[in-house]
Amino acid sequence: MPHESQSDTVSSRTSALDTVIFGVDVQSGDIRGGAASYALVRFDGAVISRDVVSLRKLRRLIDDEEPAIVAVDNIFELASNSDQLVALLRELPPSTSLVQVTGDQQPEPLSRVSHRHEIPYDSSPMGEAEASARLAAANVGFRVRAFEAAAEVRVTRGRSPGRGGSSEDRFTRRIHGAVRQRAREVTDALESANVEFEREVTEKYGGWSRAVFQVDAPPDKLPISAGRSGDVRVEIEPIRSPGIEFEPLVTRRDRVIVGVDPGTTVAIGLVDLDGDVVDVWSSRTASTDEMIEWIIERGQPVIVAADVTSMPSTVEQIRRSFDAAGWTPESDLLVDEKLHRCREAAVDNDHERDALAAALFAFDYHVEVLTKIAERTPPGMAWEEVANLVLGRDLSIDAAIDRLRDEPEPEEAQPEAEPAEPSPQRRRISTLEERVKRQRNHIESLKAELVTKESEIGELEDRLQQARTEERRTVRRERAVTRLERENRRLERELEATQDELATLDEKVERMKALWRLDHSNFADVEEAKAGLVPVKPIEKFTVDAIVAADRDYGLAPDDVIYLRDATGAGEAAARKLTEVEPRVVLIAGGLTKVSKQILWEADIPVGSIDEVAMQEVDELAVAREADVESVIERWRRLATERRLEQKRALVDELIDEHRRGRS
């Protein structure tokens, strides 16, 4: 096979000249000596400038201008070893690639590569720098990589918690809480961006001291940024590959049959030489140049076809652009024929159907010759290239094979004994004899290769069976791992929620302990100044919900002193709920409703105004003087006694009145 030409490949970029390319070569010195200077050529389709710079200035120019490619003939002209090369690749801007134009691990001489691709070359450093830039612009070379398309994100403490002093615990808890909060924000951002990741955290007092994310995306594609903010630092590092990797700038394009349907809405259908659909596309606004560019990105046309007998001018223009063979049917294809031929294809509209039908009918027309080409193409030779010469250049199969073998035609014999030139018939016979000889040799080599291939096929089938078995095991393991990871993430979320709930409960326990100490202390045993005080439990409003909330927060028990901060508007349900507590006394702010006052009176629960008691609030609780509380209770009891006596007098008066009315 001859060397693959540039036309057989296509870049992942639309054009190599969308931006500036730097061509670089050593001008003098050596990178190992630390004083090397470099010839630098800026190229964007034409030479912009030539300069001689130091390595430091070269790196500064790369950072400032961010060229698409830095092209060299040997990557170790910029770094003396692999470690320095990795450091260089880490410092390159995300949009800049380092490209070695002479090959991958075993580079060729730059002169040979330039000659093969018809690039101007001279052996001076500036000439080699320009040749490197032009080759990279022509999509020749290999992109150098030292990092995987993955990153490690570390969320850590932004400062040390070890300050000491009485506030050290609170300070440490704040830092660890901030790390946990920032790690959760990173988790939410990655999940929102549908980025796969694994997370490992280190739990410390009050939160997390560290969270490490293994992310399946390069650093420049992450929805987060590195930096320090307050107590937290976020670091992002690309993950190093096992070694230096080389990735070709271009990928190979297959030979295809193109069907075109021109008009207000243009459509294109692509079919490979096996008759399989490659792609379909339609547009209302695409120009011919855009149609050609779309085709170039997907394949190399061998045939350009239309669905009508007279090839439209747009289709003919596309055919000439690729110098491909043309095909039209003997009569315009009918709608039913196109529907039947495209019945298994996924098309969005009639235009795509017509374009794809043209390509498929063109394949059907040439299927026999394509089959013959595939059968007669020697091993090791791409039969699609033979088909391109047979269909696109109108060569015979043998002539196409001979051309791809890059073998010259056999020279005519010139016997010394016969000075006269051989006749045309004799020359024809000699040519045919030589061709028969080659074919026989080829048949013998094919037979020997067939035996070898059959043996290889047997071995490959065994390996395939083993690979399938191993793949099934791997799939089962991956599914199990994925399931366990999901369960682990769920449990982590539950743990975080439980920890938050535990912190809330801890706070509640502390409040309950304080309340218990109030309830079970006579104060005189602790401090003489606190003697004669009694705990008071406030309730915000005289409602059922407020009573339940107070009971939940610090508990309500019989003989408690209850303080209603707002006693107005109470209904029967709230009053009865309060009587269930059986408080010692109820202190109120504001007036009671008639119904609530009656219910409390019937339950024999003393009620008094908060204005009659000297009370001091402590956090959510309060304390009052025992004497004031007893005074309120005693006053209520006197009033209650007077009220009962008054009720009895009224009852006696009523009985006397009834008796008098009965006698009269």
BELCORKA-V38616 format. One line per field, one symbol per residue. burial: 1 if it has 9 or more other C-alpha atoms within 8 Angstrom, else 0. Layout:
burial: ???
//
This chain:
burial: 0000000111100001100111111110111000011111111100100101111001001110011111111010101100011101100100011111111100000110111010101000111111111111101111111111111111111100000000010011111111110110010011100011100010000111111111111110010000010011111101101001010011101011111111001111111110001001010001000011001100111111111110100011011000011111100010000110110000000011111111111110000001001100100000110111111100101001110100000000000000000000001001100100000000000000000000000000000000000000000000000000000000000000000000000001001100100100111100000111111111101111011001100101000111111111011101111110111111111001100110111000111111001100000011111101100110011000000000000000000000000000
//
